C-alpha cells in the first residue's frame, strides 16, 4: 500500500509524542512506546497503525518494532522538543 503524503497528515499531540519518542530513541516496541510516553497501549497500537499507513513510521522487523521514517521526523513541528529534553 503506498504511503500518503506526510504533509497532508494532521498529527495529534499524542502522534507528536509517539513520533518524537521514536525519533529520539530510534526503535522500540509499542508496549515500551506506551510506557515511556504515558499513553495507553491500545491507543499507541492504533496510532502506530495510522502513522504507518501515512508513511511516518515503519516496522523494522517481523515483530512489532517501530521506528520513525524520515517523513515522520520531518512531520514534527519545529517547536517540538526532543523526547529527552
C-alpha positions as CSV (number, residue, x, y, z in Angstrom):
1,X,0.0,0.0,0.0
2,X,1.5,3.4,-0.9
3,X,2.2,5.8,1.8
4,X,0.2,9.0,2.0
5,X,1.9,12.4,1.7
6,X,3.2,13.1,5.2
7,X,2.4,16.8,4.8
8,X,-1.3,16.0,4.5
9,X,-1.5,14.2,7.8
10,X,-2.9,16.1,10.7
11,X,-0.9,14.9,13.7
12,X,-2.5,14.9,17.2
13,X,-0.4,15.8,20.2
14,X,-0.2,12.1,21.0
15,X,1.0,11.4,17.5
16,X,3.7,14.0,18.0
17,X,4.7,12.4,21.4
18,X,5.0,9.0,19.7
19,X,7.0,10.3,16.8
20,X,9.2,12.5,19.0
21,X,9.9,9.5,21.2
22,X,10.8,7.2,18.2
23,X,13.0,9.9,16.6
24,X,14.9,10.2,19.9
25,X,15.3,6.5,20.8
26,X,15.4,5.0,17.3
27,X,13.3,1.8,17.5
28,X,11.0,0.4,20.1
29,X,8.1,-2.0,20.8
30,X,4.6,-0.5,21.1
31,X,4.4,-1.5,24.8
32,X,7.6,0.5,25.6
33,X,6.4,3.4,23.5
34,X,3.2,3.4,25.5
35,X,5.0,3.1,28.8
36,X,7.5,5.8,28.1
37,X,5.1,8.3,26.7
38,X,2.3,7.8,29.3
39,X,-0.2,6.6,26.7
40,X,-2.4,3.5,26.8
41,X,-1.0,0.5,24.8
42,X,-4.2,0.0,22.7
43,X,-4.2,3.7,21.7
44,X,-0.4,3.6,20.8
45,X,-1.0,0.5,18.7
46,X,-3.9,2.2,16.8
47,X,-1.9,5.3,16.3
48,X,1.2,3.4,15.1
49,X,-1.1,1.6,12.6
50,X,-2.3,5.0,11.4
51,X,1.2,6.5,11.3
52,X,2.5,3.5,9.4
53,X,-0.3,3.9,6.8
54,X,0.7,7.5,6.4
55,X,4.4,6.5,5.9
56,X,5.5,8.3,9.1
57,X,6.7,5.1,11.0
58,X,7.7,1.7,9.8
59,X,8.2,-1.8,11.2
60,X,11.8,-2.8,11.3
61,X,11.3,-6.5,11.9
62,X,8.7,-9.2,11.7
63,X,7.8,-8.3,15.3
64,X,6.1,-5.1,16.1
65,X,9.2,-3.0,16.4
66,X,8.8,0.5,15.0
67,X,10.9,3.5,14.0
68,X,10.1,6.9,12.7
69,X,10.8,7.4,9.0
70,X,12.5,10.5,7.6
71,X,9.0,11.7,6.7
72,X,7.8,11.1,10.2
73,X,10.7,13.1,11.7
74,X,10.0,15.9,9.2
75,X,6.4,16.0,10.1
76,X,7.1,17.0,13.7
77,X,6.5,20.7,14.3
78,X,9.7,22.7,14.6
79,X,8.9,23.8,18.2
80,X,8.5,20.2,19.4
81,X,11.3,19.4,21.9
82,X,13.1,16.2,21.6
83,X,11.8,13.5,23.9
84,X,14.9,13.5,26.2
85,X,14.7,17.3,26.9
